Amino acid sequence: MTDGAQRRALAAAALVATLVVVSTVATPLASARPAHEIPVVEGPDGPLDGPDADGWAAVPASDVPLTSAPSSVPNADDTTIKEVNVQAATTDDRLYLRLEWHDQTRDESASDVRAFADAVAVQFPANRSARPPIAMGGPDNRVNVWYWSGDTGTQELLAGGAGSTTPFEEPAIDATATHEGTGENATWTVVYSRPLDATSENRTAISDDGDLDVAFAVWNGSNGERAGQKAVSEWYYFPMSGGPGGPPYQTLLWTLAGLAVVAVTAVTAFGVYRAGGGQS
């Protein structure tokens, strides 16, 4: 083979290799999401009204890390739940959230002075125009809390700082829960839902306009966790409008990036070919 033919062969091999790399890497990158974003699926096929409902199979899940809440209560840093798995979906009239976490024990009673129930909470800004302090909001920037406990069931709360929770007189939240499995594989799964049009004073507006901030907390009753002794997340958000931070935008960016890489490689290959005189 002449030098020119070798150069052309090398150029072609480089182009093929680049195409293989782009096709391999672009797909997972396109599916990546910005930090702290939890996707929301609109109208998945199948019902969503229970932990094992068929519709959840089509809803992507996000693993949200948890840490001990900063608190002055005794043993505040002694928490055991390290992660909660979150799924979110909307239908024409409701928002559904599915939360799942590992917990080996099913704690549903707080009747004894030393017994505490498992629990989970979801926190939203009551006013979406500003992000409240993460620790239960503040007096001028309150939070709307969806709370479920194995002992008391479901509550909808308003809070303006630690220790300031007030229940809604007419809650709009529904929740169902199951505890399944044994040992390390045992899990709690809780599904919350709320009508989209239930917005009122001090109740978070759920609409397709912009991002919806959200945070999570979990209590393990068998570890003595209650009140301020809990595992909590940072603020995350639901992209209710599918805005510029969402997956469609990222897919476009990574597609353009892949095309740019291919174009540069093609130009380089052509330059190598020309340098060889274009002859065999």
Secondary structure in CASP SS format (residue, H / E / C, confidence):
PFRMAT SS
TARGET T0000
AUTHOR 0000-0000-0000
METHOD secondary structure of the structure
MODEL  1
M C 1.00
T C 1.00
D H 1.00
G H 1.00
A H 1.00
Q H 1.00
R H 1.00
R H 1.00
A H 1.00
L H 1.00
A H 1.00
A H 1.00
A H 1.00
A H 1.00
L H 1.00
V H 1.00
A H 1.00
T H 1.00
L H 1.00
V H 1.00
V H 1.00
V H 1.00
S H 1.00
T H 1.00
V H 1.00
A H 1.00
T H 1.00
P H 1.00
L H 1.00
A H 1.00
S H 1.00
A C 1.00
R C 1.00
P C 1.00
A C 1.00
H C 1.00
E E 1.00
I C 1.00
P C 1.00
V C 1.00
V E 1.00
E E 1.00
G C 1.00
P C 1.00
D C 1.00
G C 1.00
P C 1.00
L C 1.00
D C 1.00
G C 1.00
P C 1.00
D C 1.00
A C 1.00
D H 1.00
G H 1.00
W H 1.00
A H 1.00
A H 1.00
V C 1.00
P C 1.00
A C 1.00
S E 1.00
D E 1.00
V E 1.00
P E 1.00
L C 1.00
T E 1.00
S E 1.00
A C 1.00
P C 1.00
S C 1.00
S C 1.00
V C 1.00
P C 1.00
N C 1.00
A C 1.00
D C 1.00
D C 1.00
T C 1.00
T C 1.00
I C 1.00
K C 1.00
E E 1.00
V E 1.00
N E 1.00
V E 1.00
Q E 1.00
A E 1.00
A E 1.00
T E 1.00
T C 1.00
D C 1.00
D C 1.00
R E 1.00
L E 1.00
Y E 1.00
L E 1.00
R E 1.00
L E 1.00
E E 1.00
W E 1.00
H E 1.00
D C 1.00
Q C 1.00
T C 1.00
R C 1.00
D C 1.00
E C 1.00
S C 1.00
A C 1.00
S C 1.00
D C 1.00
V C 1.00
R C 1.00
A C 1.00
F C 1.00
A C 1.00
D C 1.00
A E 1.00
V E 1.00
A E 1.00
V E 1.00
Q E 1.00
F E 1.00
P E 1.00
A C 1.00
N C 1.00
R C 1.00
S C 1.00
A C 1.00
R C 1.00
P C 1.00
P C 1.00
I C 1.00
A C 1.00
M C 1.00
G C 1.00
G E 1.00
P C 1.00
D C 1.00
N E 1.00
R C 1.00
V E 1.00
N E 1.00
V E 1.00
W E 1.00
Y E 1.00
W E 1.00
S E 1.00
G C 1.00
D C 1.00
T C 1.00
G E 1.00
T E 1.00
Q E 1.00
E E 1.00
L E 1.00
L E 1.00
A E 1.00
G C 1.00
G C 1.00
A C 1.00
G C 1.00
S C 1.00
T C 1.00
T E 1.00
P E 1.00
F C 1.00
E C 1.00
E C 1.00
P C 1.00
A C 1.00
I C 1.00
D E 1.00
A E 1.00
T E 1.00
A E 1.00
T E 1.00
H E 1.00
E E 1.00
G C 1.00
T C 1.00
G H 1.00
E H 1.00
N H 1.00
A C 1.00
T E 1.00
W E 1.00
T E 1.00
V E 1.00
V E 1.00
Y E 1.00
S E 1.00
R E 1.00
P E 1.00
L C 1.00
D C 1.00
A C 1.00
T C 1.00
S C 1.00
E C 1.00
N C 1.00
R C 1.00
T C 1.00
A C 1.00
I C 1.00
S C 1.00
D C 1.00
D C 1.00
G C 1.00
D E 1.00
L E 1.00
D E 1.00
V E 1.00
A E 1.00
F E 1.00
A E 1.00
V E 1.00
W E 1.00
N C 1.00
G H 1.00
S H 1.00
N H 1.00
G C 1.00
E C 1.00
R C 1.00
A C 1.00
G C 1.00
Q C 1.00
K C 1.00
A E 1.00
V E 1.00
S C 1.00
E C 1.00
W C 1.00
Y E 1.00
Y E 1.00
F E 1.00
P E 1.00
M C 1.00
S C 1.00
G C 1.00
G C 1.00
P C 1.00
G C 1.00
G C 1.00
P H 1.00
P H 1.00
Y H 1.00
Q H 1.00
T H 1.00
L H 1.00
L H 1.00
W H 1.00
T H 1.00
L H 1.00
A H 1.00
G H 1.00
L H 1.00
A H 1.00
V H 1.00
V H 1.00
A H 1.00
V H 1.00
T H 1.00
A H 1.00
V H 1.00
T H 1.00
A H 1.00
F H 1.00
G H 1.00
V H 1.00
Y H 1.00
R H 1.00
A H 1.00
G C 1.00
G C 1.00
G C 1.00
Q C 1.00
S C 1.00
END
